[in-house]
Amino acid sequence: MTPEEVLNYYFRSVQIIAWLEKDTRQLETDITALSAKVAEERQIGLELVTSRKLVAASGGQPSRGLPKGIDDAYVIYEAQINRLETELLKTRTLLLHKEQQLREMRDLIEPIRRIISELEPDEQEIVEMVYKHRLTNCHIAIELERDEKTIRRKREQIIQKVLYKCRESAEFAPRFIPKTMIQ
């Protein structure tokens, strides 16, 4: 990988991480809502079964619209609870999968993040403008109120710094071998 590819990869990964974090927050909200629904259904089911038992014990007839026997009420109640618990389990499993993806992505970009954090603040700003916001040298020069040639020269220096840091970093060393050395 070239330094440009490394930086492009980093900022694409940062964007993916932001999307995954948004997904996990939504899944956590969904899990909270489903958990509350399961608790509510359990309460309704218990009240239904209890009322059926009381009606049966008193020898009376259950009200219209309810199942005719305690077993029917219990079967319907259990089916609803099972459906909700299955949905809750699927959502929790998906959340665990997303959290695992987040950990893996963060681990993958950590060496690049360290390299970028070692750059000077103005260099970090230029890197972000180029690779995150996709600005040209001309746009960066206007934004930073500098000459375009100065920005071009600064970008070349940044790339050389990143290349140097990647080569000395153990995580990247095998990937930054000059092509002339490969036979």
N, C-alpha and C positions, 0 to 999 in steps of 0.2 A: 504494500500500500504506500502511496505517496503521502506526504504531509497534508496535501489538499484533501485527499480521500479520507484521511484520518479525521480531519476537522469537519468535513461534510458528514461523515458517519456519526461523529459525536453530536452534532446539532440535530441530525435526524433522530438519533436515539433519545435525546433530551425531549423532543416533541412527542415521541412515542411514549416515553415515561409519563409525560403530562397527561396523555390520553388514558393510559392505564390507571393513573391515580384518580382521574375523574370516574372511570368505570368502577374502581374499587369503592369510592365514596358512594356511588349510586347503589352498588350491591349491598353495602353495609346498611343503607337506608331501607332497601328492599327486605333484608333479613330482619331488621327491627320490626317492620310492618308485618311481615309474615309471622314472626314470633308472637306478636300481639294478636294476630288473627287466630293462630293455633290456640293460644290461651283463652281467647273469647269463645271459640268453638268448643273447647273442652268444658268450659263453664256452662254453655248452652246445652251441650250433650248431657252433662251431669244433671242439670235441672230437668231436662226432658225425661231422662231415665228415672229420676227420683219421683217426678210427678206421675209417671206411668205406674210406678210401684205403689204409690199412695192410692191411685184410682183403683188399681187391681185389688189392693188390700181391703179397700172399703166396699168392694163388690159393685162399684159403679161403672159406668161406661166412659171411656175417654172422649174428649171433645172432638168435634169433626176436624178433618184435615190432618190429624196426627196418625201415625201408624197404629194398627189395631193391637199390637202386642209389644211387650217389652223387648222381645227379641228383635222385632222389626226396627224399633227405635234405636236399639243399640247397634244394629247392623248399619243403618243409615249414618248414625253418628260416627262410627268407626271408619266407614268409607270416606267421609268428609275429612276426618282427622288424618287418615292415611294419605289422602290426596295432598292436603296442605303440608304434611311433614315431608312427603316426597319432594314437593316443590321447594321447601325450605332446605332440604338436603342438597338438591341440585344447585341451588343458589349459593350455599356455603361452599360446595365443591368448586364452583366457578370462581368464587372469591379467593379460595386458596390457590387456584391455578393462576389467577391474575397477580396475586401477591408473589408467587414464585417467579413469574415472568419479570415483575418489577425488580426483585432481588438480583436475578441474573443479568438484566440490562444494566442495573447500577454497577454491578461487579465488572461488567465488560467495559464500561466507559470510565471507571474510576481512574485508571492510569492516564487517560486523555485529559480528564478533568484536572488532575494534579499538574500535568504539563501546562495546561492553559492557565491555571492559577499561579504558576511561577512566572508568567509573562508580566511585563509592566502594565499598569492600569490602562494606559493609552493603547498599548498593543492588544490587550484583551478587548477593548472597545472596538478596535478595527476588526479583529477576528470575528466578533459577534456581528458587526455590520456586514461583513463579507459572507460568512457562512450561515448565519441565522436569518438575517434579513435580506440576503442576496443583493446587496447594493454593489454598484460598480465603483471603480476608483473615482470616477467623476462625481458621483453622488456622495461618496464619503468625503471627498475634498470639499464639496459645498457644505455638507453637514458640519464638518470639523473646522471649516474656514481655513483650509490649507491648500497648497498647490497640489495638483493631481500627480505631478512627478514625485513629490514628497511622499504621497500616499503609496504610489507604486513601489518606491524604494523601501518604504517602511514595511509593506507587505512582503517583499522579498526577504528582508531581514527577519521578519516574523517566521516565515516558512523555513529559513535556515536555522533559526533557534529551535523550532518545533522538530525539524529533522534531527538536529543534534541531540535534543532531549529524548527523542524516540529511540535513537541509536544507543544512547547510554542507559536507557530504561530496559530492564530485563524482560518486561512483558512484550516489547516490540523488537528487541535485538534481532531475532531471526528473520523478521519481515523486512528489514531495511538494509539488506545486503545489496551493494551496487550491482547492476546487471552485468557489468564487465567481469565480475568475479565468478559468476555462475557459468559453468561450462556446459 
